[in-house]
Amino acid sequence: MEDDQRINHESPRPPSDDRARSGARDQSLSLSSFLGRGESEGSSYSGPPPASPGKRGEAEEANPDHSIDISDTQHHLVVSRAGLTELVERTLAAEGVERYSLSIALVDNATIHALNGRHLGHDWPTDVISFPLSEPDEPVLAGELIVSAEMAAATAREAGVDPWAELALYVVHGLLHLCGYDDLSDRDADVMRRREGEILALLGLTNTFPLTGLAATGRAGRESAPWPV
């Protein structure tokens, strides 16, 4: 949103013609190779403790329609993959989304800066960029989220808040965009902000948005785009 300098993200739907939609799916496959794979070591732990392997396996087996691929290439915040997966699952459950295929990339400011310039023509880092890859009437919600863990860590440090809660705010915001929420108008932004607060409260997390406005490290400008054909 331009007036608060944070969560500067919009989510236009990809072009509706079949060629563009097919191209978006093909292009999404290249994101993982661009960002890389593997765990990262960071300056602080972020997220609830991982569930036991047995419990995670049971949950995944019980939800074959839930696909969440996580890439973590940054070195600023150690994020629990199990905690992040649970955050995504519970947020989408609250939105009534039953089937989804998502990729989430945790990156540093340099990487999100490059993507922001490449796909949106913005010469600055931001907190979250979303790439919707499905239409509202499709049975499976598909999309990509690029999240700057470095920005979450820096903003949380400056404002004295929990970095996991700050990162969770970015992820919830991006997921809501994939679910069809937008913040192009003041009215829509108010609705989206209210829903973010409701979901974070449901998850037992502090909504850091009202607490970190003066410690913003991002720049104004809305960040999201369909993958190019």
VOGU-3710 file (C-alpha; in Angstrom, 3 decimals, decimal comma):
1> meddqrinhe> 0,000/0,000/0,000  1,418/3,360/-0,975  0,462/5,195/2,212  2,160/2,865/4,664  5,352/1,825/2,812  4,849/-1,839/3,810  3,305/-4,941/2,273  3,478/-3,107/-1,019  1,757/-5,770/-3,045  -1,082/-6,061/-5,508
11> sprppsddra> -2,393/-9,114/-7,287  -3,844/-8,664/-10,773  -5,071/-11,904/-12,310  -2,971/-13,318/-15,152  -4,249/-12,752/-18,707  -7,369/-14,787/-19,296  -6,464/-16,255/-22,687  -5,392/-19,914/-22,653  -1,966/-19,212/-24,099  -1,065/-16,809/-21,303
21> rsgardqsls> -2,339/-19,155/-18,612  -0,450/-22,099/-20,045  2,668/-19,969/-20,335  2,362/-18,905/-16,706  2,361/-22,514/-15,547  5,366/-23,369/-17,724  7,294/-20,358/-16,461  6,537/-21,193/-12,830  8,594/-24,363/-13,147  11,725/-22,275/-13,691
31> lssflgrges> 11,365/-20,357/-10,426  12,812/-23,127/-8,269  15,890/-23,483/-10,434  16,356/-19,701/-10,458  16,171/-19,465/-6,674  17,887/-22,741/-5,826  17,146/-25,268/-3,112  18,272/-26,170/0,367  18,061/-25,047/3,975  19,753/-21,845/5,076
41> egssysgppp> 21,432/-20,863/8,297  20,288/-17,552/9,703  20,674/-15,134/12,544  17,605/-16,155/14,477  15,005/-18,903/14,603  11,604/-18,143/13,190  8,441/-20,143/13,565  6,941/-22,773/15,829  8,817/-26,053/16,390  8,516/-28,592/13,587
51> aspgkrgeae> 6,018/-31,393/13,981  7,421/-34,892/14,278  8,088/-36,672/10,955  5,325/-39,139/11,706  2,747/-36,442/12,277  3,769/-34,510/9,165  3,634/-37,672/7,075  0,152/-38,470/8,344  -1,031/-34,944/7,607  0,386/-35,023/4,074
61> eanpdhsidi> -1,105/-38,454/3,390  -4,498/-37,250/4,632  -4,405/-34,204/2,332  -3,296/-35,351/-1,138  -4,810/-32,199/-2,670  -2,505/-29,939/-0,634  0,821/-29,235/-2,327  3,240/-26,719/-0,780  6,773/-26,485/-2,122  9,169/-24,376/-0,034
71> sdtqhhlvvs> 12,517/-23,024/-1,207  14,773/-21,275/1,314  17,920/-19,670/-0,104  18,405/-16,765/2,304  20,752/-16,519/5,294  19,037/-13,950/7,514  16,331/-15,912/9,303  16,092/-19,606/10,124  12,520/-20,559/9,289  10,797/-23,773/10,317
81> ragltelver> 9,486/-25,392/7,151  6,907/-27,297/9,201  5,788/-24,069/10,866  5,535/-22,276/7,521  3,594/-25,178/6,023  1,135/-25,102/8,923  0,733/-21,332/8,520  -0,183/-21,793/4,852  -2,520/-24,702/5,521  -4,434/-22,948/8,284
91> tlaaegvery> -4,693/-19,676/6,368  -6,138/-21,409/3,307  -8,451/-23,489/5,488  -9,779/-20,256/7,006  -10,478/-19,065/3,449  -12,271/-22,297/2,555  -9,652/-23,360/0,004  -9,632/-27,148/-0,214  -7,243/-27,836/-3,104  -4,043/-25,965/-3,842
101> slsialvdna> -0,612/-26,215/-5,411  1,725/-23,500/-4,167  5,407/-22,648/-4,195  6,895/-20,343/-1,569  10,408/-18,963/-1,905  12,147/-17,349/1,065  14,800/-15,030/-0,338  17,036/-12,105/0,513  16,549/-8,486/-0,504  18,903/-8,733/-3,485
111> tihalngrhl> 16,905/-11,599/-4,988  13,490/-10,031/-4,501  14,921/-6,738/-5,796  15,978/-8,488/-9,017  12,589/-10,177/-9,426  10,777/-6,939/-8,680  12,722/-5,231/-11,447  12,422/-8,113/-13,896  8,663/-8,634/-13,592  7,355/-5,237/-12,466
121> ghdwptdvis> 9,984/-2,696/-13,465  10,509/-1,569/-9,842  14,091/-0,812/-8,854  13,847/-1,651/-5,157  13,370/-4,619/-2,838  9,954/-5,340/-1,377  8,478/-7,701/1,201  6,322/-10,072/-0,872  5,491/-10,671/-4,529  2,746/-13,038/-5,643
131> fplsepdepv> 2,273/-14,773/-8,953  -1,307/-16,075/-9,366  -1,302/-19,098/-11,673  -4,977/-20,065/-11,604  -8,318/-18,466/-12,349  -11,026/-18,021/-9,668  -13,230/-20,720/-11,224  -10,514/-23,373/-11,359  -10,753/-26,237/-8,834  -7,134/-25,945/-7,666
141> lagelivsae> -5,636/-22,703/-6,368  -2,172/-22,353/-7,889  0,428/-19,680/-7,350  3,897/-18,607/-6,287  4,930/-16,395/-3,378  8,330/-14,727/-3,163  8,966/-13,511/0,389  11,918/-11,486/1,660  12,965/-13,036/4,947  15,771/-10,475/5,105
151> maaatareag> 13,254/-7,634/5,109  11,172/-9,400/7,763  14,244/-9,833/9,975  15,392/-6,225/9,515  11,946/-4,716/10,067  11,332/-6,861/13,147  14,723/-5,931/14,583  14,138/-2,199/14,065  10,638/-2,315/15,558  11,382/-4,803/18,332
161> vdpwaelaly> 8,808/-7,384/17,224  8,910/-11,130/16,608  10,491/-11,840/13,188  8,265/-14,898/12,737  5,153/-12,739/13,188  6,505/-10,219/10,676  7,263/-12,973/8,159  3,846/-14,522/8,782  2,211/-11,187/7,963  3,947/-11,173/4,566
171> vvhgllhlcg> 2,892/-14,755/3,841  -0,730/-14,248/4,903  -0,899/-11,081/2,826  0,417/-12,882/-0,247  -1,937/-15,828/0,252  -4,928/-13,512/0,511  -3,953/-11,973/-2,818  -3,883/-15,452/-4,361  -7,349/-16,020/-2,876  -8,666/-12,945/-4,675
181> yddlsdrdad> -8,266/-10,125/-2,155  -6,815/-6,853/-3,380  -5,762/-3,477/-2,041  -6,064/-1,243/-5,084  -8,571/0,997/-3,322  -8,774/2,241/0,261  -11,946/0,237/0,806  -10,431/-2,999/-0,519  -7,246/-2,380/1,454  -9,265/-1,957/4,665
191> vmrrregeil> -11,083/-5,242/4,013  -7,804/-7,030/3,349  -6,091/-5,576/6,424  -9,019/-6,589/8,601  -8,903/-10,139/7,242  -5,149/-10,340/7,830  -5,685/-9,385/11,456  -8,448/-11,962/11,861  -6,317/-14,775/10,452  -3,231/-13,860/12,466
201> allgltntfp> -5,366/-13,744/15,616  -6,823/-17,151/14,734  -3,263/-18,476/14,484  -2,275/-16,892/17,795  0,172/-14,484/16,129  0,691/-10,787/16,719  -0,338/-8,569/13,833  2,873/-6,572/13,445  1,501/-4,213/10,804  0,338/-1,505/13,260
211> ltglaatgra> 3,620/-1,822/15,191  6,209/-1,497/12,441  4,965/1,314/10,204  7,704/3,669/11,380  10,375/1,017/10,876  9,554/0,227/7,273  12,488/-0,909/5,170  10,581/-1,286/1,905  9,412/1,297/-0,592  5,989/2,239/-1,793
221> gresapwpv> 4,683/0,510/-4,897  2,567/-2,555/-5,442  4,427/-5,761/-6,238  2,879/-8,669/-8,099  2,607/-9,860/-11,652  1,659/-12,820/-13,813  4,523/-14,821/-15,211  5,389/-13,575/-18,719  4,513/-15,775/-21,672
//
